[in-house]
Amino acid sequence: MRTASIFRGSRGGAAIAAAALLALATGCGSGTDEPAGGSTSTVGRPTSHPVKDTSITAEPGERFTLTVDQNASTREYWYLVGPEPDSAVLVSRGQDHASDSGDTPVPGAGGRLTFTFEAKGKGTTRFTLLHCTFTTCQGNTSSRPPETTGPSATPTTGAATPSPAPERITYTVTVD
């Protein structure tokens, strides 16, 4: 019991005890930044929408994301293509790529590309995501979409067929 007596009558010991109690008290939270009853606000956190959810409703100031699978090693890319959304209604806040292999790059590993948008003012606008694969787009890179996005021209060799057109997904966003 001698160790307990070092805190009695000592200012330094009292400070150590107070610091230890503070550390214990702050470590007893839920482990999230949300209040104990759960979060009722989405401010600061974007709403995630499935890629196939092509009709989106948002409030001014609300951010939302669309996340797609992408793999550069198989020449699979997604692009935000024109026409751009009406900037008075919706603006793009960029893209973020997360590798399936985590922080360590692994050749051939796929990943997820997240497009983030912010609703600005009331109205309705549209935007399009273009999905290119090695069979649907030619001349594109990870940051540059192809010059044309239709099917390839019919080749001169009789047995080959034109390549298919890339997938285009058009979204309609209504800001209330």
C-alpha positions in Angstrom: 0.0 0.0 0.0 3.0 2.3 0.1 2.5 3.2 -3.6 -0.9 4.7 -2.8 0.6 7.1 -0.2 2.7 8.9 -2.8 -0.4 10.8 -4.0 -1.4 11.9 -0.5 -0.2 15.3 0.5 1.9 15.8 -2.6 1.0 18.4 -5.2 3.0 16.6 -7.9 1.2 13.3 -7.0 -2.2 15.0 -7.2 -1.3 16.4 -10.7 -0.3 12.9 -11.8 -3.5 11.4 -10.4 -5.6 14.1 -12.1 -3.8 13.5 -15.4 -4.4 9.7 -15.1 -8.1 10.3 -14.4 -8.4 12.6 -17.4 -6.8 10.1 -19.7 -9.2 7.4 -18.4 -12.2 9.6 -18.8 -11.4 10.6 -22.4 -10.7 7.0 -23.3 -14.1 5.8 -22.3 -16.0 7.3 -25.2 -17.8 5.4 -28.0 -14.8 5.6 -30.3 -16.7 7.8 -32.8 -17.1 11.5 -33.2 -20.8 11.1 -33.0 -22.9 12.0 -29.9 -24.0 9.1 -27.8 -27.5 9.1 -29.3 -26.2 9.0 -32.9 -25.7 11.7 -35.4 -28.7 13.6 -36.7 -26.7 15.8 -39.1 -25.0 15.0 -42.4 -23.2 18.3 -42.5 -19.5 17.7 -43.4 -20.1 14.1 -44.4 -21.0 13.4 -48.0 -24.0 11.1 -48.7 -22.9 8.1 -50.7 -25.2 7.1 -53.7 -25.1 3.8 -55.6 -23.8 4.2 -59.2 -27.1 3.1 -60.6 -29.0 5.7 -58.6 -29.4 8.2 -61.5 -32.0 10.4 -59.9 -30.5 12.3 -56.9 -32.1 14.9 -54.7 -30.0 17.1 -52.5 -30.2 20.3 -50.4 -28.0 23.4 -51.0 -24.6 22.8 -49.4 -25.0 19.0 -49.3 -22.2 16.9 -50.7 -22.7 13.5 -52.2 -20.4 10.8 -53.7 -20.6 8.2 -56.4 -18.0 5.4 -56.1 -17.0 3.1 -59.0 -14.6 0.2 -59.4 -11.6 1.0 -61.5 -8.5 -0.9 -62.6 -5.8 0.8 -64.5 -4.0 -2.5 -65.3 -6.9 -3.6 -67.3 -7.4 -0.1 -68.9 -10.7 0.4 -67.0 -11.4 4.0 -66.3 -14.3 6.4 -65.4 -14.5 10.0 -66.4 -16.8 12.9 -65.7 -17.6 14.1 -69.2 -19.4 17.0 -70.8 -21.7 18.6 -70.7 -20.7 19.8 -67.2 -23.5 20.3 -64.6 -24.9 23.8 -64.2 -22.5 25.3 -61.7 -25.2 27.4 -60.1 -26.9 24.1 -59.1 -24.0 21.5 -58.7 -20.2 21.6 -58.7 -17.7 18.7 -58.8 -15.4 18.6 -55.8 -12.9 16.2 -57.4 -12.1 12.6 -57.3 -10.3 10.3 -54.9 -8.8 6.9 -55.8 -8.4 4.2 -53.1 -6.5 1.0 -54.0 -7.8 -2.4 -53.1 -4.3 -3.3 -51.9 -4.3 -0.6 -49.2 -1.4 1.8 -48.7 1.1 -0.5 -50.4 0.8 -0.3 -54.2 0.5 -3.7 -55.9 0.8 -4.1 -59.6 -2.5 -5.1 -61.2 -4.5 -4.2 -58.1 -7.9 -2.6 -58.7 -9.5 0.1 -56.6 -12.3 2.5 -56.2 -12.7 5.9 -57.7 -15.0 8.3 -55.8 -16.5 11.4 -57.4 -17.6 14.1 -55.0 -20.2 16.7 -55.8 -21.7 19.6 -53.9 -25.2 21.0 -54.3 -25.0 24.8 -54.6 -28.4 26.3 -55.4 -32.0 25.3 -56.2 -32.6 23.8 -59.6 -32.1 20.7 -61.7 -29.0 19.7 -63.7 -27.4 16.7 -65.3 -24.0 15.2 -65.6 -22.5 12.1 -67.2 -20.0 9.5 -66.1 -18.2 7.6 -68.9 -17.0 4.1 -68.3 -14.2 3.0 -70.6 -12.7 -0.4 -70.9 -9.9 -1.6 -73.2 -12.5 -2.8 -75.7 -14.6 0.4 -75.7 -12.2 3.3 -75.7 -9.0 4.1 -77.6 -6.5 6.8 -76.9 -7.5 7.4 -73.3 -5.4 7.5 -70.1 -6.2 7.5 -66.4 -6.7 11.3 -66.5 -7.7 11.9 -70.1 -10.9 10.5 -71.7 -10.8 9.4 -75.3 -11.4 11.8 -78.1 -14.5 10.0 -79.3 -16.8 7.8 -77.3 -18.9 6.1 -79.9 -18.3 2.6 -81.4 -15.1 2.3 -83.4 -15.3 2.5 -87.2 -15.8 -0.7 -89.1 -12.3 -2.1 -89.8 -11.3 -2.9 -93.3 -10.7 -6.6 -92.5 -14.0 -8.4 -93.1 -14.0 -10.7 -90.0 -13.6 -8.1 -87.3 -16.5 -6.1 -85.9 -16.5 -2.6 -84.5 -15.9 -2.2 -80.8 -18.9 -1.5 -78.6 -19.5 2.0 -77.3 -18.5 2.8 -73.7 -21.1 2.9 -71.0 -22.5 6.4 -70.3 -24.5 7.0 -67.1 -26.4 10.3 -67.0 -27.5 11.6 -63.6 -30.2 14.1 -62.9 -29.7 16.1 -59.7 -32.5 18.1 -58.2 -31.5 20.6 -55.5 -34.5 21.7 -53.3 
